[in-house]
């Protein structure tokens, strides 16, 4: 088992926070806070939280869109890396990332050993889960064309959220390991809110909590 000190969990909104808290069952090692919506708010609020305490791990958690064929609605995704998928420039030839421009990196590595352990534990518990890149965007995808472009841009892209890269950037600056866990409520692509399974995704996020606690014991 992995030994950790306190764990900081950041969620975008209160409904996600409450689901995570229910799943963790009051374990005192976990500090669950609101990141806000979007990478900028998430980075600022995570940095503020890290400045106020000592943590051995940061987790970005919540619901998300899933890429068809990689992470279907009603499944969990554990990040293999966290990618700011729209951080770059548009050119006549297409999108160019900040990595290609030489202006830094749009990718944050996760705690790979922990990601593998969490994925395996969730699977052994009978929860549907995959491990792959989780994308962060500032504008949620609303078309099949954009979904296809993102999937082509990041090989194996599994899920899309709006906070992970911000949380991960703050964690990286604080030299704290980070992972992202998402429950898929809708496909990435054309927006059809009537078909979203938000309640079910929150329940799945809650169900992952006890498994996460066991992995860190």
LUMKOL-299533 format. One record per residue (C-alpha): residue number from 1; residue in three letters; x, z, y. Coordinates in steps of 0.25 Angstrom, whole numbers, plus 5000, padded with zeros to 4 digits. Each point is the difference from the previous one (the first is absolute). Layout:
BEGIN
+-----+------+------+------+------+
! pos ! code !    x !    z !    y !
+-----+------+------+------+------+
! NUM !  ALA !    X !    Z !    Y !
...
+-----+------+------+------+------+
# end
This chain:
BEGIN
+-----+------+------+------+------+
! pos ! code !    x !    z !    y !
+-----+------+------+------+------+
!   1 !  UNK ! 5000 ! 5000 ! 5000 !
!   2 !  UNK ! 5004 ! 4998 ! 5014 !
!   3 !  UNK ! 5003 ! 5012 ! 5009 !
!   4 !  UNK ! 4996 ! 4998 ! 5015 !
!   5 !  UNK ! 4998 ! 5009 ! 5011 !
!   6 !  UNK ! 4988 ! 4998 ! 5009 !
!   7 !  UNK ! 4993 ! 4987 ! 5000 !
!   8 !  UNK ! 4995 ! 4993 ! 5012 !
!   9 !  UNK ! 4988 ! 4991 ! 4998 !
!  10 !  UNK ! 4995 ! 4991 ! 5011 !
!  11 !  UNK ! 4986 ! 4993 ! 5000 !
!  12 !  UNK ! 4994 ! 4992 ! 5010 !
!  13 !  UNK ! 4986 ! 5006 ! 5001 !
!  14 !  UNK ! 4993 ! 5013 ! 4997 !
!  15 !  UNK ! 4992 ! 4995 ! 4988 !
!  16 !  UNK ! 5014 ! 4996 ! 4993 !
!  17 !  UNK ! 5006 ! 5013 ! 5004 !
!  18 !  UNK ! 4988 ! 5008 ! 4994 !
!  19 !  UNK ! 5000 ! 4992 ! 4987 !
!  20 !  UNK ! 5015 ! 5003 ! 4999 !
!  21 !  UNK ! 4998 ! 5015 ! 5003 !
!  22 !  UNK ! 4989 ! 5001 ! 4989 !
!  23 !  UNK ! 5009 ! 4993 ! 4990 !
!  24 !  UNK ! 5012 ! 5009 ! 5003 !
!  25 !  UNK ! 4992 ! 5012 ! 4997 !
!  26 !  UNK ! 5006 ! 5009 ! 5011 !
!  27 !  UNK ! 5014 ! 4999 ! 4995 !
!  28 !  UNK ! 5008 ! 5006 ! 5011 !
!  29 !  UNK ! 5012 ! 4991 ! 4999 !
!  30 !  UNK ! 4992 ! 4989 ! 5006 !
!  31 !  UNK ! 4998 ! 4998 ! 5015 !
!  32 !  UNK ! 4989 ! 4989 ! 5003 !
!  33 !  UNK ! 4999 ! 4995 ! 5014 !
!  34 !  UNK ! 4993 ! 4988 ! 5007 !
!  35 !  UNK ! 5009 ! 4989 ! 5004 !
!  36 !  UNK ! 4990 ! 4992 ! 5008 !
!  37 !  UNK ! 4997 ! 4985 ! 4998 !
!  38 !  UNK ! 5011 ! 4990 ! 5001 !
!  39 !  UNK ! 5015 ! 5001 ! 4999 !
!  40 !  UNK ! 5004 ! 5005 ! 5014 !
!  41 !  UNK ! 4990 ! 5012 ! 4999 !
!  42 !  UNK ! 5005 ! 5002 ! 4986 !
!  43 !  UNK ! 5015 ! 5000 ! 5003 !
!  44 !  UNK ! 4998 ! 5009 ! 5012 !
!  45 !  UNK ! 4991 ! 5011 ! 4993 !
!  46 !  UNK ! 5009 ! 5000 ! 4988 !
!  47 !  UNK ! 5012 ! 5002 ! 5008 !
!  48 !  UNK ! 4994 ! 5011 ! 5007 !
!  49 !  UNK ! 4996 ! 5007 ! 4987 !
!  50 !  UNK ! 5014 ! 4998 ! 4995 !
!  51 !  UNK ! 5006 ! 5006 ! 5012 !
!  52 !  UNK ! 4991 ! 5013 ! 4998 !
!  53 !  UNK ! 5004 ! 5003 ! 4986 !
!  54 !  UNK ! 5009 ! 4997 ! 4988 !
!  55 !  UNK ! 4995 ! 4990 ! 4989 !
!  56 !  UNK ! 5006 ! 4995 ! 4988 !
!  57 !  UNK ! 4991 ! 4988 ! 4999 !
!  58 !  UNK ! 4990 ! 4992 ! 5009 !
!  59 !  UNK ! 4988 ! 4993 ! 4994 !
!  60 !  UNK ! 4991 ! 4989 ! 5007 !
!  61 !  UNK ! 4987 ! 5001 ! 4993 !
!  62 !  UNK ! 4986 ! 4994 ! 5002 !
!  63 !  UNK ! 4991 ! 4988 ! 4996 !
!  64 !  UNK ! 5004 ! 4986 ! 5002 !
!  65 !  UNK ! 4997 ! 4985 ! 4997 !
!  66 !  UNK ! 5006 ! 4995 ! 4987 !
!  67 !  UNK ! 5005 ! 4986 ! 4997 !
!  68 !  UNK ! 4992 ! 4993 ! 4989 !
!  69 !  UNK ! 5008 ! 5000 ! 4987 !
!  70 !  UNK ! 5009 ! 5011 ! 5004 !
!  71 !  UNK ! 4991 ! 5011 ! 5004 !
!  72 !  UNK ! 4985 ! 4999 ! 4998 !
!  73 !  UNK ! 4989 ! 5008 ! 5006 !
!  74 !  UNK ! 4999 ! 5014 ! 4993 !
!  75 !  UNK ! 5015 ! 5001 ! 4997 !
!  76 !  UNK ! 5012 ! 5008 ! 5006 !
!  77 !  UNK ! 5013 ! 4994 ! 5005 !
!  78 !  UNK ! 5013 ! 5008 ! 5001 !
!  79 !  UNK ! 5010 ! 4993 ! 5009 !
!  80 !  UNK ! 5013 ! 4994 ! 4995 !
!  81 !  UNK ! 5004 ! 4997 ! 5015 !
!  82 !  UNK ! 4993 ! 5001 ! 5013 !
!  83 !  UNK ! 5000 ! 4987 ! 5008 !
!  84 !  UNK ! 4995 ! 4997 ! 5015 !
!  85 !  UNK ! 4995 ! 4987 ! 4996 !
!  86 !  UNK ! 4997 ! 4994 ! 5014 !
!  87 !  UNK ! 5012 ! 5006 ! 5007 !
!  88 !  UNK ! 5007 ! 4987 ! 5005 !
!  89 !  UNK ! 4997 ! 4987 ! 5007 !
!  90 !  UNK ! 4992 ! 4988 ! 4998 !
!  91 !  UNK ! 5008 ! 4987 ! 5001 !
!  92 !  UNK ! 4996 ! 4985 ! 4998 !
!  93 !  UNK ! 5005 ! 5001 ! 4986 !
!  94 !  UNK ! 4992 ! 5013 ! 4997 !
!  95 !  UNK ! 5003 ! 5015 ! 5000 !
!  96 !  UNK ! 5014 ! 5006 ! 5002 !
!  97 !  UNK ! 5002 ! 5014 ! 4997 !
!  98 !  UNK ! 5008 ! 5010 ! 5008 !
!  99 !  UNK ! 5010 ! 5000 ! 4988 !
! 100 !  UNK ! 5002 ! 4985 ! 5001 !
! 101 !  UNK ! 5002 ! 5001 ! 5015 !
! 102 !  UNK ! 5010 ! 5011 ! 4998 !
! 103 !  UNK ! 4992 ! 5010 ! 5008 !
! 104 !  UNK ! 5000 ! 5011 ! 4990 !
! 105 !  UNK ! 4991 ! 5001 ! 4988 !
! 106 !  UNK ! 4985 ! 5000 ! 4997 !
! 107 !  UNK ! 5002 ! 5007 ! 4987 !
! 108 !  UNK ! 5002 ! 5014 ! 4996 !
! 109 !  UNK ! 5004 ! 5004 ! 4986 !
! 110 !  UNK ! 4992 ! 5011 ! 4993 !
! 111 !  UNK ! 5005 ! 5011 ! 4991 !
! 112 !  UNK ! 5000 ! 4990 ! 4988 !
! 113 !  UNK ! 5002 ! 5011 ! 4989 !
! 114 !  UNK ! 4988 ! 5008 ! 5005 !
! 115 !  UNK ! 4991 ! 4987 ! 5002 !
! 116 !  UNK ! 5003 ! 4997 ! 4985 !
! 117 !  UNK ! 4997 ! 5014 ! 4995 !
! 118 !  UNK ! 4987 ! 5000 ! 5009 !
! 119 !  UNK ! 4995 ! 4987 ! 4994 !
! 120 !  UNK ! 5003 ! 5004 ! 4986 !
! 121 !  UNK ! 4993 ! 5013 ! 5001 !
! 122 !  UNK ! 4988 ! 4994 ! 5007 !
! 123 !  UNK ! 4999 ! 4989 ! 4989 !
! 124 !  UNK ! 5002 ! 5011 ! 4989 !
! 125 !  UNK ! 4988 ! 5007 ! 5006 !
! 126 !  UNK ! 4991 ! 4988 ! 4999 !
! 127 !  UNK ! 5000 ! 4996 ! 5014 !
! 128 !  UNK ! 5001 ! 4985 ! 5003 !
! 129 !  UNK ! 5013 ! 4998 ! 5008 !
! 130 !  UNK ! 5011 ! 4990 ! 5004 !
! 131 !  UNK ! 5013 ! 5001 ! 5007 !
! 132 !  UNK ! 5004 ! 4990 ! 5010 !
! 133 !  UNK ! 5003 ! 4997 ! 5015 !
! 134 !  UNK ! 4990 ! 5006 ! 5009 !
! 135 !  UNK ! 4999 ! 4992 ! 5013 !
! 136 !  UNK ! 4997 ! 5006 ! 5014 !
! 137 !  UNK ! 4993 ! 4991 ! 5010 !
! 138 !  UNK ! 4996 ! 5003 ! 5014 !
! 139 !  UNK ! 4988 ! 4991 ! 4999 !
! 140 !  UNK ! 4992 ! 5002 ! 4987 !
! 141 !  UNK ! 4999 ! 4986 ! 4992 !
! 142 !  UNK ! 4986 ! 4993 ! 5001 !
! 143 !  UNK ! 5003 ! 4987 ! 4995 !
! 144 !  UNK ! 5004 ! 4993 ! 4987 !
! 145 !  UNK ! 5011 ! 4992 ! 5007 !
! 146 !  UNK ! 5006 ! 5013 ! 5005 !
! 147 !  UNK ! 4999 ! 5007 ! 4987 !
! 148 !  UNK ! 5007 ! 4988 ! 4993 !
! 149 !  UNK ! 5011 ! 5000 ! 5011 !
! 150 !  UNK ! 5003 ! 5015 ! 4998 !
! 151 !  UNK ! 5000 ! 4998 ! 4985 !
! 152 !  UNK ! 5010 ! 4989 ! 5002 !
! 153 !  UNK ! 5009 ! 5007 ! 5010 !
! 154 !  UNK ! 5002 ! 5013 ! 4991 !
! 155 !  UNK ! 5002 ! 4997 ! 4985 !
! 156 !  UNK ! 4991 ! 5009 ! 4992 !
! 157 !  UNK ! 4992 ! 5006 ! 5012 !
! 158 !  UNK ! 4990 ! 5009 ! 4994 !
! 159 !  UNK ! 4992 ! 5007 ! 5012 !
! 160 !  UNK ! 4998 ! 5000 ! 5015 !
! 161 !  UNK ! 4999 ! 5011 ! 5009 !
! 162 !  UNK ! 5003 ! 5003 ! 5015 !
! 163 !  UNK ! 5008 ! 5013 ! 5000 !
! 164 !  UNK ! 5011 ! 5000 ! 4988 !
! 165 !  UNK ! 5011 ! 4993 ! 5008 !
! 166 !  UNK ! 4998 ! 5010 ! 5012 !
! 167 !  UNK ! 5000 ! 5012 ! 4991 !
! 168 !  UNK ! 5012 ! 4994 ! 4992 !
! 169 !  UNK ! 5008 ! 4998 ! 5013 !
! 170 !  UNK ! 4999 ! 5014 ! 5004 !
! 171 !  UNK ! 5004 ! 5005 ! 4986 !
! 172 !  UNK ! 5012 ! 4991 ! 5000 !
! 173 !  UNK ! 5005 ! 5005 ! 5014 !
! 174 !  UNK ! 4998 ! 5014 ! 4995 !
! 175 !  UNK ! 5008 ! 4997 ! 4987 !
! 176 !  UNK ! 4988 ! 5004 ! 4991 !
! 177 !  UNK ! 4995 ! 4992 ! 4988 !
! 178 !  UNK ! 4987 ! 4993 ! 5001 !
! 179 !  UNK ! 4990 ! 4993 ! 4991 !
! 180 !  UNK ! 4986 ! 4994 ! 5003 !
! 181 !  UNK ! 4987 ! 5002 ! 4991 !
! 182 !  UNK ! 4988 ! 4992 ! 5003 !
! 183 !  UNK ! 4986 ! 4999 ! 4993 !
! 184 !  UNK ! 4994 ! 4986 ! 5001 !
! 185 !  UNK ! 4987 ! 4999 ! 5007 !
! 186 !  UNK ! 4999 ! 4985 ! 5002 !
! 187 !  UNK ! 5007 ! 4987 ! 4998 !
! 188 !  UNK ! 5010 ! 4995 ! 5011 !
! 189 !  UNK ! 4993 ! 4988 ! 5006 !
! 190 !  UNK ! 4987 ! 4996 ! 5006 !
! 191 !  UNK ! 4993 ! 5013 ! 5005 !
! 192 !  UNK ! 4987 ! 5004 ! 4993 !
! 193 !  UNK ! 4998 ! 5014 ! 5003 !
! 194 !  UNK ! 4987 ! 5000 ! 4992 !
! 195 !  UNK ! 5009 ! 4999 ! 4987 !
! 196 !  UNK ! 5010 ! 5010 ! 5004 !
! 197 !  UNK ! 5001 ! 5012 ! 4990 !
! 198 !  UNK ! 5005 ! 5010 ! 5010 !
! 199 !  UNK ! 4993 ! 5012 ! 4993 !
! 200 !  UNK ! 5006 ! 4996 ! 4987 !
! 201 !  UNK ! 5014 ! 4998 ! 5006 !
! 202 !  UNK ! 4999 ! 5014 ! 5006 !
! 203 !  UNK ! 4996 ! 5006 ! 4986 !
! 204 !  UNK ! 5012 ! 4993 ! 4994 !
! 205 !  UNK ! 5009 ! 5005 ! 5010 !
! 206 !  UNK ! 4995 ! 5014 ! 4997 !
! 207 !  UNK ! 5002 ! 4998 ! 4985 !
! 208 !  UNK ! 5014 ! 4996 ! 5002 !
! 209 !  UNK ! 5003 ! 5014 ! 5007 !
! 210 !  UNK ! 5002 ! 5009 ! 4988 !
! 211 !  UNK ! 5009 ! 4989 ! 4993 !
! 212 !  UNK ! 5009 ! 5000 ! 5012 !
! 213 !  UNK ! 5000 ! 5015 ! 5000 !
! 214 !  UNK ! 5005 ! 5000 ! 4985 !
! 215 !  UNK ! 5011 ! 4990 ! 5003 !
! 216 !  UNK ! 5006 ! 5009 ! 5011 !
! 217 !  UNK ! 4999 ! 5013 ! 4992 !
+-----+------+------+------+------+
# end
